[in-house]
Amino acid sequence: MNFNSNHEIIFDNVCFAYKQRNIIEDVNLRIKKGEFASIVGPNGGGKTTLLKLILGLIKQDKGQIHIFGKNPDQVRHKIGYMPQYAHLDMDFPATVMDVVLMGRLANKHFWFSKKDRFEALTAIDDVGMTKFTDTSFNELSGGQKQRILIARALCSRPELLLLDEPTANVDYQTEENLFSILQKLNSKMTILLVSHDLGFVSKYVKSVICVNRQVVIHPTTLINGTVIKDIYHGDLKMVRHDHRCSEEGHTHD
């Protein structure tokens, strides 16, 4: 395969099934460096599966996946990941710094160098939470916790950031603040995030990746458009569907 250095994510005819149920089928996808895209689609359509395949947490049944030109499990250290549900024991006395340092564990034991702490502090500052460094994680609001979990994903200095429902269960203002942070981070890294709020995220992201077993990617615009009904079972606005991405750019299908 001839790799285009601008493409950080390449899927070629990828299929994945779970318990004999096809989750995604014949997916072809190209994501360029510096992209900021939202992954949308119905529940069970394969959104989280797509992230796990990029991370190499699961392996495709068919096709090829290359991340930064290599197999996903070879470049996981270049990827920051915020899962949909953070399984943190609410009774565990962890500070903000403790939680963010988890992103520096890698293959280490439970000790951290000065560099680890510096990177954690930098990540905490990136999400605007410096004054909470020594605060108990459990004392934070829902939106503040989301920021810290993003910082945990950032402190390994990833080139690619994956977020699964980063604004779930937060209010509108918190959501806006989080997306403002992500917009700034996008100047340093490629960002893919799963979201159900297409109308909101289309103000910020460059593209929308529609997932329902198969995958199509669309550029966002400010003009009205109707999302494919067999994917969303209803009308959604602010996405143009007469284009999709190819190696040559957005072309009509």
Secondary structure, 3 states (H helix, E strand, C coil): CCCCCCEEEEEEEEEEEECCEEEEEEEEEEEECCCEEEEECCCCCCHHHHHHHHHCCCCCCEEEEEECCECHHHCHHHEEEECCCCCCCCCCCCEHHHHHHHHHCCCCCCCCCHHHHHHHHHHHHHCCCHHHCCCEHHHCCHHHHHHHHHHHHHCCCCCEEEEECCCCCCCHHHHHHHHHHHHHHCCCCEEEEECCCHHHHCCCCCEEEEECCCEEEEEECCCCCCCCHHHHCCCCCCECCCCEEECCEEECC
